[in-house]
Amino acid sequence: MAQLTFTQQLGRFMTVPQVETTAADLRGALDACFADHPRLRGYVLDEQGHLRENVVIFIDGQRARDSRRLDDALRPDSRVYILQALSGG
């Protein structure tokens, strides 16, 4: 199963789960995760369902291609890391 890991930057707002999914693409994996953890959705996606500007997703070491469609394919053994980008100075 593909594994979604939310990095600890989001942990200051809520408990961050580690989720396993059989979804074929990133959108399906996120939707399955948000069904069980609905509070996470607002931190990861905006009101249109697009990836927030301050969130970055890596799939098997590569940055997700499209922040709107989120249609990157997942393999059964994919590792997905969702992190909130750090900003400031």
RARA-V451317 format. One record per helix or strand. SS is the DSSP state (A for helix, B for strand). FROM is the first residue (numbers start at 1). TO is the last residue. If there is no record, write none. Layout:
ss: {SS | SS}
from: {FROM | FROM}
to: {TO | TO}
This chain:
ss: {B | A | B | B | A | A | B | B | B | B | B | B}
from: {2 | 8 | 18 | 25 | 26 | 38 | 45 | 51 | 55 | 62 | 73 | 79}
to: {6 | 12 | 21 | 25 | 36 | 44 | 45 | 51 | 59 | 63 | 73 | 84}
